[in-house]
Amino acid sequence: MLGRFGETNYFAYEVESVEPPPLLPGTRFEDLRVVASVLPVDEAGLLGYARAIISWRRRHRFCGTCGAKTLSAKSGHVLVCSNPSCRHEQFPRIDPAIIVLVSDAERALLGRQASWPVGRYSTIAGFVEPGESLEDAVAREVFEETGIEVDRIEYHSSQPWPFPASLMLGFTAHAVTTEVHLRDQELEDARWFTRAELASNGALLPPRQSISFRLIEPLGGSYATLGLVLCAAFSAGFVDAIVGGGGLIQLPALLAGYPAIAPPLLLGTGKVGSICGTTSAVMRYMRVVRIPWRVLLPGAAVAFLAALAGASLVSAVSPALYRPLVPVMLTVVLAYVLWHKDLGARHAPIAFSPRRSCIALAAITGIGFYDGFFGPGTGSFLMLLFIRLYGFDFLHASAGARTINVATNAGALLFFGVHGEIHWGVGIALGACSAAGSVLGAHTAIRHGSKFVRVAFIAIVITLIVKTGVDAWSLQR
């Protein structure tokens, strides 16, 4: 008995005869690999479950301890040794196997076996050996089969694979070396495929229902996905030019659109769009708002260096370490702005003393480091800084915050660029859309003034609190 599905009890029955039993007219036996792609997910899973159970029972007809026959128990889900002095119990087993998409930011490493259809290529896969971690298995299998060394190994998703009883654990990894050497002869061929080749069917890819296809598909991407990401870039540029918070739109869109891509690559690509947007916004503000360059340039310099340092930690330290603090800090910002109803209503720049200058530069350093490493809420923190310490109104604070944002984006972009963590084609497209949105956003802020910017600021901070709070809560579960 397999169990109850909906209102029906399901059983698996193994046909043991050489000749198949009579079938209804118009029906035939078919390989599960073939029909799984056209069946509903629930039905395909049920058939996979039945196949795995039957295969397990067929392979364990005798006790592995004493050699006596085994007897079925607990509706067929346990096999018990028939020897009264043994009574060893056996349970369905699963063989864990890794499957990994290796990329170097621009290309994907795929291989093929000689028995596959002509032109078929897939991701690298192999079984986990006793005593090794999943990450160790990924690195070993890739090196054994292709000679490629990898790092930044990250879990993606999993898929049961009852042929006969595997669980495929999907990963992505970054290639440290790129010269392919077929070492153990398991593969007939292995080669690099560009994004363009994947998108234009340059290789016969695995079936759509397979985890291998799910790993590869986001790297090649689709025009629909790219369109959604570019729309998000325009919206992010518009919002960011007014009050900041564009990262709330852009980064989740990239992560959702390209889930198989390593986060550092998405962060670096997103920074191309961000710096184009913030630069365009500053240029638009300069036509109307007087930007105090003598005051802002020292802050921009330290923000650049701080963001460069923050970006260097993206691959080494998880943002989850202090992600729970972000909604708390944003809540403090919101409460402060709501309590001081006249805050930012009047533009009255404050003459800086050495002490105030040190405090401001220290605060900008911290915010710049945070922006290079993580980012959400950076614009909100900068605007409060300019209003509270510099005496700016909301409109001038928005212009000042965008100016510092150019520096922080430049610092992070330098690091990601040097380390090859940027997809320039997508990044430039993001930049064009973000710049267009930023020009429109800056124009809207200038047209409606500080009162409008204050209302938009409060709305964005509330949204950021909810989003970062939900993210932090999800991680703690």
C-alpha positions in Angstrom: 0.0 0.0 0.0 1.4 3.4 -1.0 -1.0 5.5 1.1 -4.0 7.7 0.7 -4.1 10.4 -1.9 -7.2 12.6 -1.9 -10.1 10.2 -1.2 -8.4 7.2 -2.8 -6.2 4.5 -1.4 -3.4 3.6 -3.8 -1.5 0.3 -4.1 1.6 -0.6 -6.1 1.6 -4.0 -7.9 4.7 -5.5 -9.6 4.1 -7.4 -12.8 6.7 -10.3 -12.6 5.8 -12.3 -15.7 8.0 -12.0 -18.8 4.9 -11.4 -20.9 2.9 -8.3 -19.9 -0.7 -8.9 -19.0 -3.5 -8.0 -21.4 -4.2 -4.2 -21.6 -7.2 -2.2 -22.5 -7.4 -1.2 -26.2 -5.4 1.9 -26.9 -3.1 1.5 -23.8 0.5 0.4 -23.5 3.3 0.3 -20.9 5.6 3.3 -21.0 8.8 4.3 -19.3 8.2 6.6 -16.3 11.0 9.0 -17.5 9.0 9.6 -20.7 5.5 10.1 -19.2 6.6 12.1 -16.1 7.0 15.2 -18.2 3.3 15.1 -19.3 1.7 14.1 -16.1 0.5 16.4 -13.3 3.2 16.8 -10.6 1.2 14.9 -8.0 0.6 11.9 -10.3 4.2 11.8 -11.4 5.4 11.8 -7.8 3.0 9.0 -6.9 4.3 6.8 -9.8 7.9 7.6 -8.8 7.1 6.6 -5.2 5.6 3.3 -6.4 8.6 2.6 -8.7 11.1 3.2 -5.9 9.2 1.0 -3.4 8.9 -1.9 -5.8 12.6 -1.6 -6.8 13.6 -1.6 -3.2 11.5 -4.7 -2.4 12.9 -6.5 -5.5 16.5 -5.8 -4.4 16.1 -6.9 -0.7 14.4 -10.3 -0.9 17.0 -11.7 1.4 18.3 -10.5 4.7 21.7 -8.7 4.4 22.7 -10.0 7.9 22.0 -13.8 7.8 20.8 -14.4 4.2 17.3 -15.7 5.1 14.3 -14.6 3.1 12.6 -11.4 4.1 8.9 -10.9 4.8 6.7 -7.9 4.0 5.4 -5.9 7.0 3.6 -2.7 7.7 1.8 -2.5 4.4 5.0 -3.3 2.5 7.1 -0.5 3.9 9.3 -2.8 6.1 11.0 -6.0 5.2 11.7 -8.3 8.2 14.1 -11.2 8.2 12.2 -14.6 8.4 14.9 -16.1 10.6 13.5 -16.1 14.2 17.0 -15.6 15.7 17.7 -12.6 13.4 14.5 -10.6 12.7 16.5 -7.8 11.1 14.4 -5.0 9.7 15.1 -3.2 6.4 13.6 0.1 5.4 13.4 1.8 2.0 16.8 3.5 1.3 17.7 6.6 -0.6 21.0 7.1 -2.4 22.0 10.8 -2.2 23.6 12.3 -5.3 24.7 15.8 -6.1 24.0 17.6 -9.3 25.7 21.0 -9.9 25.6 23.9 -12.4 29.2 25.2 -12.6 29.6 28.7 -14.1 32.2 31.3 -14.6 29.6 34.2 -14.7 29.3 34.1 -18.5 29.3 30.4 -19.3 28.0 27.1 -18.0 29.9 23.8 -17.8 27.9 20.9 -19.2 28.8 17.3 -20.0 27.3 14.4 -21.8 27.5 10.6 -21.6 28.0 8.4 -24.7 24.6 6.7 -24.2 22.6 9.9 -24.4 20.8 11.3 -27.5 23.0 13.1 -29.9 23.6 16.7 -28.8 22.2 16.1 -25.2 24.2 17.9 -22.5 23.5 18.2 -18.8 24.9 19.4 -15.5 27.6 17.5 -13.7 26.3 14.8 -11.2 27.5 12.0 -9.0 26.9 10.0 -5.9 27.9 11.2 -2.4 30.7 9.0 -1.0 30.7 7.8 2.6 32.3 10.2 5.0 32.1 13.3 2.8 29.9 16.4 3.0 27.6 17.4 0.1 29.9 20.4 -0.6 32.9 18.0 -0.7 31.1 15.7 -3.1 30.3 18.6 -5.4 34.0 19.7 -5.6 35.2 16.1 -6.0 32.8 15.1 -8.7 33.4 18.2 -10.8 37.1 17.8 -10.5 37.1 14.0 -11.2 34.9 14.3 -14.3 36.1 17.6 -15.8 39.3 18.7 -14.1 37.6 22.0 -13.1 38.2 23.3 -9.6 35.2 25.1 -8.0 34.4 27.3 -5.0 31.4 29.2 -3.6 29.2 26.0 -3.6 25.6 26.9 -2.7 22.5 24.7 -2.3 19.8 25.3 -4.9 17.0 22.6 -4.6 16.3 18.9 -4.6 14.4 16.3 -6.6 13.6 12.7 -6.0 14.9 10.5 -8.8 13.6 6.9 -8.4 15.9 5.3 -10.9 16.2 3.3 -8.8 16.3 5.2 -5.5 18.2 8.5 -5.7 17.7 11.9 -4.2 19.2 14.6 -6.4 20.6 17.5 -4.4 21.1 20.5 -6.7 23.9 23.1 -6.2 25.5 26.0 -8.0 29.3 26.6 -8.0 31.8 29.1 -9.3 34.6 27.8 -11.5 38.1 28.7 -10.2 39.8 27.1 -13.3 38.3 26.8 -16.8 40.4 24.3 -18.8 38.5 21.1 -19.2 40.2 17.7 -18.8 38.1 14.5 -18.9 39.8 12.6 -16.1 37.8 9.5 -15.3 36.2 8.8 -18.7 32.6 8.9 -17.3 31.8 11.6 -19.7 32.1 11.4 -23.5 32.5 15.2 -23.6 32.3 18.3 -21.4 32.5 21.9 -22.6 31.5 25.4 -21.8 28.3 26.9 -23.1 27.7 30.7 -23.3 24.4 32.2 -22.2 23.6 32.9 -25.9 24.1 29.3 -26.8 21.8 28.2 -24.0 19.2 30.7 -24.8 19.3 29.7 -28.6 19.2 26.0 -28.0 22.9 25.5 -28.7 22.6 22.3 -26.7 19.9 19.7 -26.4 19.0 20.2 -22.7 17.6 17.7 -20.2 13.8 17.3 -19.9 12.0 20.3 -18.4 10.8 18.3 -15.3 14.4 17.5 -14.3 16.4 19.4 -11.7 19.2 19.7 -14.2 16.9 21.8 -16.5 15.9 24.0 -13.5 19.5 24.6 -12.7 20.4 25.6 -16.3 17.3 27.5 -17.3 17.9 30.7 -15.3 21.5 31.0 -16.7 20.2 31.1 -20.2 17.3 33.1 -19.1 14.2 34.1 -21.2 13.0 37.3 -22.8 10.1 37.3 -20.4 12.4 37.0 -17.4 14.7 39.8 -18.7 11.7 42.0 -19.4 10.4 41.7 -15.8 13.9 42.3 -14.4 14.2 45.4 -16.6 10.8 46.7 -15.5 11.9 46.2 -12.0 15.1 48.2 -12.7 13.0 51.2 -14.0 10.8 51.1 -11.0 13.8 50.8 -8.7 15.4 53.8 -10.3 12.3 55.9 -9.9 11.8 55.1 -6.3 15.5 55.3 -5.4 15.9 58.8 -7.0 13.2 60.1 -4.7 13.8 58.5 -1.3 16.1 55.5 -1.8 14.8 51.9 -1.3 15.3 50.8 -5.0 17.2 47.8 -3.7 13.9 46.6 -2.3 12.7 46.2 -5.9 15.8 45.4 -7.9 17.6 42.7 -5.9 14.5 40.5 -5.1 13.7 40.7 -8.9 17.2 39.5 -9.8 17.1 36.7 -7.2 13.6 35.6 -8.3 14.4 35.8 -12.0 17.8 34.0 -11.9 17.7 31.7 -8.8 20.5 29.5 -10.0 23.0 32.4 -10.3 25.3 32.9 -7.3 24.2 35.9 -5.2 27.6 37.7 -5.5 27.1 37.8 -9.3 23.6 39.1 -9.0 24.8 41.8 -6.5 27.6 42.9 -8.8 25.3 43.0 -11.8 22.7 44.9 -9.8 25.3 47.5 -8.9 25.8 48.4 -12.5 22.2 49.3 -12.7 22.3 51.1 -9.4 25.3 53.3 -10.3 23.7 54.3 -13.6 20.5 55.2 -11.8 22.0 57.2 -9.0 24.4 59.0 -11.3 21.4 60.0 -13.5 19.5 61.2 -10.5 22.4 63.4 -9.2 22.7 65.0 -12.7 19.0 65.8 -12.7 19.1 67.2 -9.2 22.1 69.4 -10.1 19.9 71.3 -12.5 17.7 72.6 -9.7 19.2 71.7 -6.3 22.5 73.2 -5.1 24.7 70.3 -4.1 27.3 71.3 -1.5 30.3 69.4 -3.0 32.8 70.7 -0.5 30.8 69.1 2.3 29.8 65.9 0.4 33.0 64.9 -1.3 34.9 63.8 1.9 31.9 61.7 2.8 31.8 60.3 -0.7 35.4 59.3 -0.5 35.1 57.4 2.8 31.8 55.9 1.6 33.6 54.6 -1.5 36.3 52.8 0.6 33.8 51.5 3.1 31.6 50.0 0.4 34.6 48.4 -1.2 35.4 46.8 2.2 31.8 45.7 2.7 31.6 44.1 -0.8 34.7 42.1 0.0 32.8 40.3 2.7 29.9 39.2 0.6 31.3 35.8 -0.2 32.9 35.2 3.2 30.2 36.3 5.7 26.5 35.7 5.6 24.3 38.9 5.9 22.1 36.7 8.1 24.4 37.6 11.0 22.9 41.0 11.4 19.8 40.9 9.1 17.4 40.8 12.1 18.8 44.2 13.2 17.8 46.0 10.0 14.0 46.2 10.6 14.7 47.4 14.2 17.0 50.2 12.9 14.5 51.2 10.3 11.7 51.3 12.9 13.8 53.7 14.9 14.3 55.9 11.8 10.5 55.8 11.2 9.6 56.6 14.8 12.1 59.5 14.8 10.7 61.1 11.6 7.1 60.7 12.7 7.8 62.1 16.2 9.5 65.2 14.8 6.8 66.4 12.4 8.8 69.4 11.2 12.0 67.4 10.5 13.2 68.1 7.0 10.6 70.8 6.3 13.1 73.6 6.1 16.5 73.7 4.4 18.9 75.2 6.9 22.5 73.8 6.4 24.5 73.6 9.6 28.0 74.9 9.9 30.2 71.9 10.7 32.5 71.8 13.7 35.4 69.3 13.8 33.4 67.1 16.2 30.3 67.1 14.0 32.4 66.4 10.9 33.9 63.4 12.6 30.5 62.1 13.7 29.1 62.6 10.1 32.1 60.8 8.5 31.9 57.9 10.9 28.2 57.5 10.2 28.7 57.6 6.5 31.5 55.0 6.8 29.2 52.7 8.6 26.4 53.2 6.1 28.8 52.8 3.2 30.1 49.5 4.6 26.6 48.3 5.0 25.6 49.2 1.5 28.5 47.4 0.0 27.8 44.3 2.0 24.0 44.1 2.2 22.1 47.3 1.2 18.4 47.5 2.0 17.5 50.7 3.7 20.8 52.6 2.8 19.0 55.5 1.2 16.7 55.9 4.3 19.7 55.9 6.7 21.5 58.5 4.5 18.5 60.8 4.3 18.0 60.8 8.0 21.7 61.6 8.4 21.6 64.6 6.1 18.4 65.9 7.7 19.5 65.5 11.3 23.3 66.3 11.1 23.5 68.5 8.0 20.2 70.4 8.4 19.0 69.6 4.9 15.3 69.5 4.0 13.9 66.3 2.5 14.5 67.4 -1.1 18.2 68.4 -0.5 18.7 65.3 1.6 17.5 63.1 -1.3 20.0 64.8 -3.6 22.8 64.4 -1.0 21.9 60.7 -0.4 22.0 60.0 -4.1 25.5 61.6 -4.3 26.8 59.3 -1.5 25.1 56.4 -3.2 27.1 57.0 -6.3 30.2 56.5 -4.3 29.0 53.4 -2.4 27.9 51.8 -5.7 31.2 52.6 -7.3 33.1 51.0 -4.4 31.1 47.8 -4.5 31.2 47.8 -8.3 35.0 48.0 -8.3 35.3 44.9 -6.1 32.7 42.9 -8.1 34.3 43.9 -11.4 37.8 43.0 -10.4 36.6 39.6 -9.2 34.5 38.9 -12.3 31.2 39.0 -10.5 29.3 41.0 -13.1 27.3 40.1 -16.1 27.9 43.2 -18.1 25.2 42.6 -20.8 22.4 42.4 -18.3 24.0 45.1 -16.1 24.1 47.6 -18.9 20.5 46.9 -19.8 19.6 47.3 -16.1 21.6 50.6 -16.1 19.7 52.0 -19.0 16.3 51.3 -17.4 17.4 52.4 -14.0 18.7 55.7 -15.4 15.4 56.4 -17.2 13.5 55.7 -14.0 15.9 57.8 -11.9 15.5 60.9 -14.2 11.7 60.6 -13.9 11.9 60.0 -10.1 14.2 63.1 -9.6 11.9 65.2 -11.8 8.9 64.1 -9.7 10.7 64.9 -6.4 11.8 68.4 -7.6 8.3 69.1 -9.0 6.4 68.2 -5.8 9.0 69.3 -3.2 10.0 68.3 0.3 6.5 67.5 1.6 6.0 64.9 -1.1 9.4 63.5 -0.5 8.7 63.2 3.2 5.5 61.2 2.5 7.3 59.0 0.0 10.1 58.5 2.5 7.7 57.3 5.3 5.9 54.9 2.9 9.2 53.4 1.7 10.6 53.0 5.2 7.4 51.2 6.3 7.7 48.9 3.3 11.3 48.2 4.1 10.4 47.4 7.7 7.8 44.9 6.6 10.1 43.3 3.9 13.2 43.1 6.0 11.2 41.9 9.0 9.6 39.1 7.1 13.0 38.1 5.7 14.6 38.1 9.1 11.6 36.1 10.6 11.8 33.5 7.8 15.5 32.9 8.5 14.8 32.4 12.2 12.3 29.6 11.6 
